[in-house]
Amino acid sequence: MRQVVLFLGEDGCWVVECPSLPGCISQGKTKEEAISNIKEAICGYIASLEEDGLPVPEERFETHVVAV
């Protein structure tokens, strides 16, 4: 299980990234598409690490909403 951050990009597409996996980012025209795409990206990222014999980072990301 991984936490992701989802936000609307400047081009109107939804951008989603997985902070516990540096560089693991995707996007989609809808939130649902972006989430589907990041699931695929996370699986590929982890598979690549495992194939290369590298450790898979643990989920250590914590989010907070700050009102300004």
All heavy atoms as a GROMACS GRO file, in nm:
protein
  517
    1MET      N    1   0.084  -0.117   0.000
    1MET     CA    2   0.000   0.000   0.000
    1MET      C    3   0.089   0.124   0.000
    1MET      O    4   0.187   0.130   0.075
    1MET     CB    5  -0.091  -0.001   0.123
    1MET     CG    6  -0.190   0.113   0.120
    1MET     SD    7  -0.307   0.114   0.258
    1MET     CE    8  -0.390  -0.040   0.232
    2ARG      N    9   0.058   0.219  -0.084
    2ARG     CA   10   0.136   0.343  -0.097
    2ARG      C   11   0.042   0.463  -0.093
    2ARG      O   12  -0.068   0.459  -0.145
    2ARG     CB   13   0.212   0.346  -0.230
    2ARG     CG   14   0.314   0.237  -0.244
    2ARG     CD   15   0.434   0.266  -0.161
    2ARG     NE   16   0.522   0.149  -0.156
    2ARG     CZ   17   0.647   0.155  -0.115
    2ARG    NH1   18   0.700   0.270  -0.078
    2ARG    NH2   19   0.720   0.047  -0.111
    3GLN      N   20   0.090   0.570  -0.032
    3GLN     CA   21   0.016   0.696  -0.035
    3GLN      C   22   0.060   0.772  -0.159
    3GLN      O   23   0.176   0.768  -0.198
    3GLN     CB   24   0.045   0.778   0.089
    3GLN     CG   25  -0.009   0.715   0.217
    3GLN     CD   26   0.004   0.810   0.333
    3GLN    OE1   27  -0.039   0.924   0.328
    3GLN    NE2   28   0.065   0.760   0.440
    4VAL      N   29  -0.035   0.842  -0.219
    4VAL     CA   30  -0.005   0.924  -0.336
    4VAL      C   31  -0.061   1.064  -0.313
    4VAL      O   32  -0.152   1.085  -0.233
    4VAL     CB   33  -0.062   0.863  -0.466
    4VAL    CG1   34   0.002   0.730  -0.496
    4VAL    CG2   35  -0.212   0.851  -0.462
    5VAL      N   36  -0.004   1.159  -0.386
    5VAL     CA   37  -0.050   1.297  -0.384
    5VAL      C   38  -0.107   1.326  -0.523
    5VAL      O   39  -0.043   1.299  -0.624
    5VAL     CB   40   0.066   1.394  -0.353
    5VAL    CG1   41   0.020   1.538  -0.359
    5VAL    CG2   42   0.127   1.361  -0.218
    6LEU      N   43  -0.227   1.380  -0.525
    6LEU     CA   44  -0.298   1.406  -0.649
    6LEU      C   45  -0.330   1.555  -0.657
    6LEU      O   46  -0.381   1.612  -0.560
    6LEU     CB   47  -0.428   1.324  -0.650
    6LEU     CG   48  -0.521   1.333  -0.768
    6LEU    CD1   49  -0.457   1.268  -0.890
    6LEU    CD2   50  -0.653   1.266  -0.736
    7PHE      N   51  -0.295   1.618  -0.769
    7PHE     CA   52  -0.326   1.759  -0.784
    7PHE      C   53  -0.350   1.793  -0.931
    7PHE      O   54  -0.303   1.722  -1.020
    7PHE     CB   55  -0.215   1.848  -0.725
    7PHE     CG   56  -0.079   1.825  -0.785
    7PHE    CD1   57  -0.033   1.902  -0.891
    7PHE    CD2   58   0.004   1.726  -0.734
    7PHE    CE1   59   0.093   1.880  -0.945
    7PHE    CE2   60   0.131   1.704  -0.786
    7PHE     CZ   61   0.175   1.781  -0.892
    8LEU      N   62  -0.423   1.899  -0.954
    8LEU     CA   63  -0.454   1.942  -1.090
    8LEU      C   64  -0.337   2.023  -1.144
    8LEU      O   65  -0.296   2.123  -1.085
    8LEU     CB   66  -0.582   2.026  -1.090
    8LEU     CG   67  -0.643   2.059  -1.225
    8LEU    CD1   68  -0.675   1.932  -1.303
    8LEU    CD2   69  -0.768   2.142  -1.207
    9GLY      N   70  -0.281   1.977  -1.256
    9GLY     CA   71  -0.169   2.045  -1.319
    9GLY      C   72  -0.212   2.168  -1.396
    9GLY      O   73  -0.331   2.189  -1.421
   10GLU      N   74  -0.115   2.247  -1.436
   10GLU     CA   75  -0.142   2.371  -1.509
   10GLU      C   76  -0.210   2.345  -1.644
   10GLU      O   77  -0.282   2.431  -1.695
   10GLU     CB   78  -0.013   2.448  -1.531
   10GLU     CG   79   0.047   2.504  -1.404
   10GLU     CD   80   0.177   2.579  -1.428
   10GLU    OE1   81   0.209   2.608  -1.545
   10GLU    OE2   82   0.246   2.608  -1.329
   11ASP      N   83  -0.186   2.227  -1.701
   11ASP     CA   84  -0.244   2.195  -1.832
   11ASP      C   85  -0.383   2.134  -1.821
   11ASP      O   86  -0.443   2.094  -1.921
   11ASP     CB   87  -0.152   2.100  -1.908
   11ASP     CG   88  -0.130   1.968  -1.837
   11ASP    OD1   89  -0.181   1.951  -1.724
   11ASP    OD2   90  -0.061   1.881  -1.893
   12GLY      N   91  -0.437   2.125  -1.698
   12GLY     CA   92  -0.571   2.070  -1.678
   12GLY      C   93  -0.574   1.920  -1.655
   12GLY      O   94  -0.680   1.864  -1.631
   13CYS      N   95  -0.458   1.855  -1.664
   13CYS     CA   96  -0.451   1.711  -1.636
   13CYS      C   97  -0.424   1.691  -1.487
   13CYS      O   98  -0.366   1.776  -1.421
   13CYS     CB   99  -0.338   1.645  -1.716
   13CYS     SG  100  -0.376   1.628  -1.890
   14TRP      N  101  -0.465   1.575  -1.434
   14TRP     CA  102  -0.439   1.540  -1.296
   14TRP      C  103  -0.302   1.476  -1.286
   14TRP      O  104  -0.270   1.385  -1.362
   14TRP     CB  105  -0.546   1.446  -1.244
   14TRP     CG  106  -0.675   1.519  -1.222
   14TRP    CD1  107  -0.779   1.528  -1.310
   14TRP    CD2  108  -0.711   1.596  -1.108
   14TRP    NE1  109  -0.877   1.607  -1.256
   14TRP    CE2  110  -0.839   1.650  -1.132
   14TRP    CE3  111  -0.648   1.626  -0.987
   14TRP    CZ2  112  -0.904   1.731  -1.041
   14TRP    CZ3  113  -0.713   1.706  -0.896
   14TRP    CH2  114  -0.840   1.758  -0.923
   15VAL      N  115  -0.220   1.528  -1.196
   15VAL     CA  116  -0.086   1.477  -1.174
   15VAL      C  117  -0.089   1.401  -1.042
   15VAL      O  118  -0.151   1.445  -0.945
   15VAL     CB  119   0.016   1.593  -1.165
   15VAL    CG1  120   0.156   1.540  -1.139
   15VAL    CG2  121   0.012   1.676  -1.292
   16VAL      N  122  -0.023   1.286  -1.040
   16VAL     CA  123  -0.020   1.205  -0.918
   16VAL      C  124   0.121   1.151  -0.900
   16VAL      O  125   0.186   1.111  -0.994
   16VAL     CB  126  -0.127   1.093  -0.924
   16VAL    CG1  127  -0.105   0.999  -1.038
   16VAL    CG2  128  -0.139   1.018  -0.794
   17GLU      N  129   0.169   1.158  -0.776
   17GLU     CA  130   0.303   1.108  -0.748
   17GLU      C  131   0.302   1.030  -0.618
   17GLU      O  132   0.216   1.047  -0.533
   17GLU     CB  133   0.404   1.221  -0.743
   17GLU     CG  134   0.378   1.327  -0.640
   17GLU     CD  135   0.479   1.440  -0.648
   17GLU    OE1  136   0.600   1.413  -0.634
   17GLU    OE2  137   0.437   1.555  -0.668
   18CYS      N  138   0.400   0.943  -0.607
   18CYS     CA  139   0.416   0.858  -0.490
   18CYS      C  140   0.544   0.902  -0.419
   18CYS      O  141   0.654   0.863  -0.459
   18CYS     CB  142   0.424   0.712  -0.532
   18CYS     SG  143   0.436   0.599  -0.393
   19PRO      N  144   0.534   0.985  -0.315
   19PRO     CA  145   0.652   1.041  -0.250
   19PRO      C  146   0.749   0.938  -0.193
   19PRO      O  147   0.869   0.965  -0.186
   19PRO     CB  148   0.594   1.128  -0.137
   19PRO     CG  149   0.456   1.159  -0.182
   19PRO     CD  150   0.410   1.038  -0.258
   20SER      N  151   0.701   0.822  -0.153
   20SER     CA  152   0.791   0.721  -0.095
   20SER      C  153   0.874   0.650  -0.202
   20SER      O  154   0.968   0.578  -0.168
   20SER     CB  155   0.712   0.619  -0.012
   20SER     OG  156   0.624   0.545  -0.094
   21LEU      N  157   0.841   0.673  -0.329
   21LEU     CA  158   0.918   0.617  -0.441
   21LEU      C  159   0.966   0.734  -0.527
   21LEU      O  160   0.895   0.778  -0.618
   21LEU     CB  161   0.831   0.520  -0.523
   21LEU     CG  162   0.773   0.401  -0.447
   21LEU    CD1  163   0.678   0.322  -0.537
   21LEU    CD2  164   0.883   0.311  -0.392
   22PRO      N  165   1.082   0.788  -0.497
   22PRO     CA  166   1.130   0.909  -0.566
   22PRO      C  167   1.124   0.896  -0.719
   22PRO      O  168   1.169   0.798  -0.777
   22PRO     CB  169   1.275   0.920  -0.519
   22PRO     CG  170   1.277   0.849  -0.388
   22PRO     CD  171   1.180   0.736  -0.403
   23GLY      N  172   1.062   0.995  -0.781
   23GLY     CA  173   1.051   0.999  -0.926
   23GLY      C  174   0.934   0.922  -0.982
   23GLY      O  175   0.912   0.921  -1.103
   24CYS      N  176   0.856   0.858  -0.896
   24CYS     CA  177   0.739   0.781  -0.942
   24CYS      C  178   0.621   0.877  -0.954
   24CYS      O  179   0.559   0.916  -0.855
   24CYS     CB  180   0.708   0.667  -0.845
   24CYS     SG  181   0.580   0.555  -0.906
   25ILE      N  182   0.592   0.917  -1.077
   25ILE     CA  183   0.491   1.018  -1.104
   25ILE      C  184   0.416   0.980  -1.231
   25ILE      O  185   0.472   0.916  -1.321
   25ILE     CB  186   0.555   1.158  -1.116
   25ILE    CG1  187   0.451   1.267  -1.126
   25ILE    CG2  188   0.655   1.163  -1.229
   25ILE    CD1  189   0.506   1.408  -1.109
   26SER      N  190   0.289   1.017  -1.237
   26SER     CA  191   0.209   0.990  -1.356
   26SER      C  192   0.102   1.098  -1.366
   26SER      O  193   0.099   1.192  -1.286
   26SER     CB  194   0.145   0.851  -1.348
   26SER     OG  195   0.093   0.815  -1.475
   27GLN      N  196   0.015   1.084  -1.464
   27GLN     CA  197  -0.094   1.180  -1.481
   27GLN      C  198  -0.208   1.117  -1.558
   27GLN      O  199  -0.197   1.005  -1.607
   27GLN     CB  200  -0.044   1.305  -1.554
   27GLN     CG  201   0.000   1.280  -1.697
   27GLN     CD  202   0.049   1.409  -1.763
   27GLN    OE1  203   0.079   1.508  -1.696
   27GLN    NE2  204   0.058   1.408  -1.893
   28GLY      N  205  -0.318   1.189  -1.566
   28GLY     CA  206  -0.433   1.143  -1.642
   28GLY      C  207  -0.529   1.257  -1.665
   28GLY      O  208  -0.524   1.359  -1.595
   29LYS      N  209  -0.616   1.241  -1.761
   29LYS     CA  210  -0.715   1.345  -1.792
   29LYS      C  211  -0.821   1.356  -1.683
   29LYS      O  212  -0.881   1.461  -1.664
   29LYS     CB  213  -0.780   1.319  -1.927
   29LYS     CG  214  -0.684   1.336  -2.043
   29LYS     CD  215  -0.752   1.312  -2.175
   29LYS     CE  216  -0.650   1.327  -2.288
   29LYS     NZ  217  -0.711   1.303  -2.419
   30THR      N  218  -0.844   1.245  -1.611
   30THR     CA  219  -0.938   1.243  -1.500
   30THR      C  220  -0.865   1.192  -1.376
   30THR      O  221  -0.758   1.131  -1.387
   30THR     CB  222  -1.058   1.150  -1.528
   30THR    OG1  223  -1.010   1.016  -1.539
   30THR    CG2  224  -1.130   1.191  -1.657
   31LYS      N  225  -0.926   1.213  -1.260
   31LYS     CA  226  -0.867   1.161  -1.136
   31LYS      C  227  -0.856   1.009  -1.144
   31LYS      O  228  -0.754   0.952  -1.106
   31LYS     CB  229  -0.952   1.198  -1.015
   31LYS     CG  230  -0.943   1.341  -0.973
   31LYS     CD  231  -1.030   1.364  -0.850
   31LYS     CE  232  -1.034   1.508  -0.812
   31LYS     NZ  233  -1.117   1.530  -0.692
   32GLU      N  234  -0.961   0.946  -1.194
   32GLU     CA  235  -0.963   0.800  -1.203
   32GLU      C  236  -0.853   0.748  -1.293
   32GLU      O  237  -0.786   0.650  -1.262
   32GLU     CB  238  -1.100   0.752  -1.252
   32GLU     CG  239  -1.214   0.778  -1.156
   32GLU     CD  240  -1.264   0.923  -1.155
   32GLU    OE1  241  -1.231   1.001  -1.249
   32GLU    OE2  242  -1.334   0.959  -1.059
   33GLU      N  243  -0.832   0.814  -1.406
   33GLU     CA  244  -0.726   0.773  -1.499
   33GLU      C  245  -0.588   0.793  -1.434
   33GLU      O  246  -0.501   0.708  -1.446
   33GLU     CB  247  -0.736   0.852  -1.629
   33GLU     CG  248  -0.631   0.813  -1.731
   33GLU     CD  249  -0.638   0.894  -1.860
   33GLU    OE1  250  -0.682   1.011  -1.856
   33GLU    OE2  251  -0.598   0.839  -1.963
   34ALA      N  252  -0.571   0.905  -1.365
   34ALA     CA  253  -0.443   0.933  -1.300
   34ALA      C  254  -0.413   0.828  -1.194
   34ALA      O  255  -0.300   0.779  -1.183
   34ALA     CB  256  -0.444   1.073  -1.239
   35ILE      N  257  -0.513   0.791  -1.116
   35ILE     CA  258  -0.493   0.690  -1.011
   35ILE      C  259  -0.462   0.554  -1.073
   35ILE      O  260  -0.374   0.482  -1.026
   35ILE     CB  261  -0.615   0.686  -0.917
   35ILE    CG1  262  -0.618   0.815  -0.833
   35ILE    CG2  263  -0.611   0.562  -0.828
   35ILE    CD1  264  -0.745   0.836  -0.756
   36SER      N  265  -0.532   0.519  -1.179
   36SER     CA  266  -0.503   0.393  -1.249
   36SER      C  267  -0.360   0.393  -1.301
   36SER      O  268  -0.288   0.293  -1.289
   36SER     CB  269  -0.603   0.373  -1.363
   36SER     OG  270  -0.572   0.258  -1.436
   37ASN      N  271  -0.318   0.506  -1.357
   37ASN     CA  272  -0.183   0.517  -1.413
   37ASN      C  273  -0.075   0.509  -1.305
   37ASN      O  274   0.030   0.448  -1.327
   37ASN     CB  275  -0.169   0.647  -1.493
   37ASN     CG  276  -0.250   0.644  -1.621
   37ASN    OD1  277  -0.292   0.540  -1.668
   37ASN    ND2  278  -0.272   0.762  -1.678
   38ILE      N  279  -0.099   0.570  -1.188
   38ILE     CA  280   0.003   0.564  -1.083
   38ILE      C  281   0.011   0.424  -1.025
   38ILE      O  282   0.119   0.379  -0.986
   38ILE     CB  283  -0.018   0.671  -0.973
   38ILE    CG1  284   0.110   0.690  -0.890
   38ILE    CG2  285  -0.133   0.636  -0.881
   38ILE    CD1  286   0.227   0.746  -0.962
   39LYS      N  287  -0.098   0.351  -1.020
   39LYS     CA  288  -0.093   0.212  -0.973
   39LYS      C  289  -0.001   0.131  -1.063
   39LYS      O  290   0.083   0.055  -1.015
   39LYS     CB  291  -0.233   0.149  -0.972
   39LYS     CG  292  -0.321   0.199  -0.860
   39LYS     CD  293  -0.457   0.132  -0.867
   39LYS     CE  294  -0.550   0.178  -0.758
   39LYS     NZ  295  -0.682   0.113  -0.765
   40GLU      N  296  -0.015   0.151  -1.193
   40GLU     CA  297   0.071   0.081  -1.289
   40GLU      C  298   0.217   0.125  -1.273
   40GLU      O  299   0.309   0.043  -1.275
   40GLU     CB  300   0.022   0.111  -1.430
   40GLU     CG  301   0.096   0.037  -1.538
   40GLU     CD  302   0.039   0.064  -1.677
   40GLU    OE1  303  -0.082   0.088  -1.688
   40GLU    OE2  304   0.118   0.061  -1.773
   41ALA      N  305   0.238   0.256  -1.252
   41ALA     CA  306   0.374   0.309  -1.236
   41ALA      C  307   0.439   0.254  -1.108
   41ALA      O  308   0.557   0.219  -1.108
   41ALA     CB  309   0.371   0.462  -1.233
   42ILE      N  310   0.363   0.245  -1.000
   42ILE     CA  311   0.415   0.192  -0.874
   42ILE      C  312   0.456   0.046  -0.891
   42ILE      O  313   0.565   0.005  -0.849
   42ILE     CB  314   0.313   0.209  -0.760
   42ILE    CG1  315   0.299   0.357  -0.722
   42ILE    CG2  316   0.351   0.125  -0.638
   42ILE    CD1  317   0.182   0.388  -0.630
   43CYS      N  318   0.370  -0.032  -0.954
   43CYS     CA  319   0.402  -0.174  -0.976
   43CYS      C  320   0.529  -0.188  -1.060
   43CYS      O  321   0.615  -0.270  -1.029
   43CYS     CB  322   0.285  -0.245  -1.043
   43CYS     SG  323   0.143  -0.268  -0.936
   44GLY      N  324   0.541  -0.109  -1.165
   44GLY     CA  325   0.660  -0.114  -1.251
   44GLY      C  326   0.785  -0.068  -1.177
   44GLY      O  327   0.893  -0.127  -1.194
   45TYR      N  328   0.773   0.034  -1.096
   45TYR     CA  329   0.885   0.087  -1.019
   45TYR      C  330   0.938  -0.021  -0.924
   45TYR      O  331   1.058  -0.048  -0.920
   45TYR     CB  332   0.836   0.208  -0.941
   45TYR     CG  333   0.941   0.292  -0.871
   45TYR    CD1  334   0.970   0.419  -0.919
   45TYR    CD2  335   1.007   0.248  -0.758
   45TYR    CE1  336   1.063   0.499  -0.854
   45TYR    CE2  337   1.100   0.326  -0.693
   45TYR     CZ  338   1.128   0.452  -0.741
   45TYR     OH  339   1.221   0.530  -0.678
   46ILE      N  340   0.846  -0.082  -0.848
   46ILE     CA  341   0.885  -0.185  -0.752
   46ILE      C  342   0.943  -0.307  -0.823
   46ILE      O  343   1.045  -0.362  -0.780
   46ILE     CB  344   0.767  -0.221  -0.661
   46ILE    CG1  345   0.736  -0.102  -0.569
   46ILE    CG2  346   0.796  -0.347  -0.580
   46ILE    CD1  347   0.610  -0.116  -0.486
   47ALA      N  348   0.881  -0.348  -0.933
   47ALA     CA  349   0.933  -0.463  -1.009
   47ALA      C  350   1.073  -0.436  -1.059
   47ALA      O  351   1.160  -0.524  -1.054
   47ALA     CB  352   0.839  -0.495  -1.125
   48SER      N  353   1.099  -0.314  -1.104
   48SER     CA  354   1.231  -0.278  -1.154
   48SER      C  355   1.336  -0.284  -1.042
   48SER      O  356   1.447  -0.334  -1.063
   48SER     CB  357   1.227  -0.137  -1.214
   48SER     OG  358   1.353  -0.098  -1.260
   49LEU      N  359   1.300  -0.233  -0.924
   49LEU     CA  360   1.392  -0.240  -0.811
   49LEU      C  361   1.424  -0.384  -0.776
   49LEU      O  362   1.540  -0.420  -0.755
   49LEU     CB  363   1.333  -0.169  -0.688
   49LEU     CG  364   1.324  -0.017  -0.693
   49LEU    CD1  365   1.250   0.036  -0.571
   49LEU    CD2  366   1.463   0.046  -0.703
   50GLU      N  367   1.320  -0.467  -0.770
   50GLU     CA  368   1.338  -0.608  -0.735
   50GLU      C  369   1.423  -0.681  -0.838
   50GLU      O  370   1.509  -0.762  -0.803
   50GLU     CB  371   1.203  -0.675  -0.717
   50GLU     CG  372   1.130  -0.627  -0.591
   50GLU     CD  373   0.989  -0.678  -0.578
   50GLU    OE1  374   0.929  -0.724  -0.678
   50GLU    OE2  375   0.936  -0.673  -0.465
   51GLU      N  376   1.402  -0.652  -0.967
   51GLU     CA  377   1.480  -0.715  -1.073
   51GLU      C  378   1.628  -0.679  -1.062
   51GLU      O  379   1.715  -0.760  -1.094
   51GLU     CB  380   1.428  -0.674  -1.210
   51GLU     CG  381   1.296  -0.738  -1.247
   51GLU     CD  382   1.240  -0.683  -1.378
   51GLU    OE1  383   1.312  -0.611  -1.452
   51GLU    OE2  384   1.122  -0.712  -1.405
   52ASP      N  385   1.655  -0.556  -1.016
   52ASP     CA  386   1.792  -0.509  -1.003
   52ASP      C  387   1.853  -0.545  -0.867
   52ASP      O  388   1.967  -0.508  -0.838
   52ASP     CB  389   1.800  -0.358  -1.023
   52ASP     CG  390   1.770  -0.318  -1.167
   52ASP    OD1  391   1.780  -0.404  -1.257
   52ASP    OD2  392   1.738  -0.199  -1.190
   53GLY      N  393   1.775  -0.614  -0.783
   53GLY     CA  394   1.824  -0.654  -0.652
   53GLY      C  395   1.839  -0.539  -0.554
   53GLY      O  396   1.917  -0.546  -0.460
   54LEU      N  397   1.764  -0.432  -0.578
   54LEU     CA  398   1.771  -0.314  -0.491
   54LEU      C  399   1.658  -0.317  -0.389
   54LEU      O  400   1.550  -0.373  -0.416
   54LEU     CB  401   1.761  -0.187  -0.576
   54LEU     CG  402   1.873  -0.168  -0.678
   54LEU    CD1  403   1.843  -0.052  -0.771
   54LEU    CD2  404   2.006  -0.148  -0.607
   55PRO      N  405   1.678  -0.255  -0.273
   55PRO     CA  406   1.572  -0.254  -0.172
   55PRO      C  407   1.456  -0.166  -0.214
   55PRO      O  408   1.474  -0.063  -0.279
   55PRO     CB  409   1.642  -0.197  -0.048
   55PRO     CG  410   1.756  -0.117  -0.103
   55PRO     CD  411   1.798  -0.186  -0.229
   56VAL      N  412   1.337  -0.207  -0.175
   56VAL     CA  413   1.216  -0.128  -0.201
   56VAL      C  414   1.194  -0.038  -0.080
   56VAL      O  415   1.182  -0.087   0.032
   56VAL     CB  416   1.093  -0.220  -0.223
   56VAL    CG1  417   0.968  -0.137  -0.242
   56VAL    CG2  418   1.117  -0.313  -0.342
   57PRO      N  419   1.191   0.095  -0.101
   57PRO     CA  420   1.170   0.186   0.012
   57PRO      C  421   1.038   0.158   0.084
   57PRO      O  422   0.938   0.126   0.021
   57PRO     CB  423   1.166   0.325  -0.053
   57PRO     CG  424   1.233   0.309  -0.184
   57PRO     CD  425   1.204   0.168  -0.227
   58GLU      N  426   1.043   0.172   0.216
   58GLU     CA  427   0.921   0.156   0.295
   58GLU      C  428   0.834   0.280   0.280
   58GLU      O  429   0.883   0.388   0.246
   58GLU     CB  430   0.956   0.137   0.442
   58GLU     CG  431   1.025   0.005   0.471
   58GLU     CD  432   1.051  -0.012   0.620
   58GLU    OE1  433   0.975   0.044   0.701
   58GLU    OE2  434   1.148  -0.081   0.652
   59GLU      N  435   0.706   0.264   0.307
   59GLU     CA  436   0.612   0.376   0.306
   59GLU      C  437   0.633   0.454   0.435
   59GLU      O  438   0.606   0.403   0.544
   59GLU     CB  439   0.468   0.325   0.298
   59GLU     CG  440   0.363   0.433   0.302
   59GLU     CD  441   0.373   0.531   0.188
   59GLU    OE1  442   0.344   0.494   0.074
   59GLU    OE2  443   0.410   0.647   0.214
   60ARG      N  444   0.686   0.574   0.424
   60ARG     CA  445   0.711   0.657   0.543
   60ARG      C  446   0.656   0.797   0.526
   60ARG      O  447   0.689   0.887   0.602
   60ARG     CB  448   0.861   0.666   0.570
   60ARG     CG  449   0.920   0.533   0.607
   60ARG     CD  450   1.063   0.548   0.646
   60ARG     NE  451   1.116   0.418   0.682
   60ARG     CZ  452   1.240   0.392   0.707
   60ARG    NH1  453   1.328   0.489   0.700
   60ARG    NH2  454   1.280   0.270   0.738
   61PHE      N  455   0.574   0.818   0.428
   61PHE     CA  456   0.523   0.949   0.396
   61PHE      C  457   0.402   0.981   0.483
   61PHE      O  458   0.317   0.897   0.507
   61PHE     CB  459   0.483   0.952   0.248
   61PHE     CG  460   0.447   1.086   0.197
   61PHE    CD1  461   0.543   1.181   0.174
   61PHE    CD2  462   0.316   1.118   0.170
   61PHE    CE1  463   0.510   1.305   0.125
   61PHE    CE2  464   0.280   1.243   0.122
   61PHE     CZ  465   0.379   1.336   0.099
   62GLU      N  466   0.397   1.102   0.533
   62GLU     CA  467   0.285   1.147   0.615
   62GLU      C  468   0.235   1.280   0.559
   62GLU      O  469   0.314   1.366   0.523
   62GLU     CB  470   0.333   1.165   0.759
   62GLU     CG  471   0.223   1.196   0.856
   62GLU     CD  472   0.276   1.204   0.998
   62GLU    OE1  473   0.348   1.112   1.039
   62GLU    OE2  474   0.243   1.303   1.066
   63THR      N  475   0.105   1.296   0.550
   63THR     CA  476   0.050   1.421   0.497
   63THR      C  477  -0.023   1.500   0.604
   63THR      O  478  -0.076   1.442   0.699
   63THR     CB  479  -0.049   1.394   0.381
   63THR    OG1  480  -0.158   1.316   0.431
   63THR    CG2  481   0.019   1.322   0.267
   64HIS      N  482  -0.023   1.629   0.586
   64HIS     CA  483  -0.096   1.720   0.674
   64HIS      C  484  -0.155   1.831   0.587
   64HIS      O  485  -0.090   1.878   0.493
   64HIS     CB  486  -0.004   1.785   0.777
   64HIS     CG  487   0.055   1.687   0.872
   64HIS    ND1  488  -0.008   1.650   0.988
   64HIS    CD2  489   0.171   1.618   0.869
   64HIS    CE1  490   0.067   1.562   1.053
   64HIS    NE2  491   0.177   1.541   0.981
   65VAL      N  492  -0.275   1.872   0.619
   65VAL     CA  493  -0.335   1.986   0.550
   65VAL      C  494  -0.315   2.106   0.641
   65VAL      O  495  -0.346   2.103   0.760
   65VAL     CB  496  -0.486   1.962   0.525
   65VAL    CG1  497  -0.549   2.086   0.464
   65VAL    CG2  498  -0.506   1.841   0.436
   66VAL      N  499  -0.260   2.213   0.582
   66VAL     CA  500  -0.233   2.334   0.658
   66VAL      C  501  -0.316   2.446   0.600
   66VAL      O  502  -0.308   2.477   0.481
   66VAL     CB  503  -0.082   2.372   0.650
   66VAL    CG1  504  -0.055   2.500   0.725
   66VAL    CG2  505   0.003   2.257   0.702
   67ALA      N  506  -0.400   2.506   0.683
   67ALA     CA  507  -0.483   2.620   0.638
   67ALA      C  508  -0.403   2.749   0.652
   67ALA      O  509  -0.343   2.775   0.757
   67ALA     CB  510  -0.610   2.628   0.722
   68VAL      N  511  -0.400   2.826   0.545
   68VAL     CA  512  -0.326   2.952   0.546
   68VAL      C  513  -0.420   3.064   0.512
   68VAL      O  514  -0.499   3.056   0.423
   68VAL     CB  515  -0.208   2.948   0.444
   68VAL    CG1  516  -0.135   3.080   0.445
   68VAL    CG2  517  -0.116   2.833   0.476
   0.00000   0.00000   0.00000
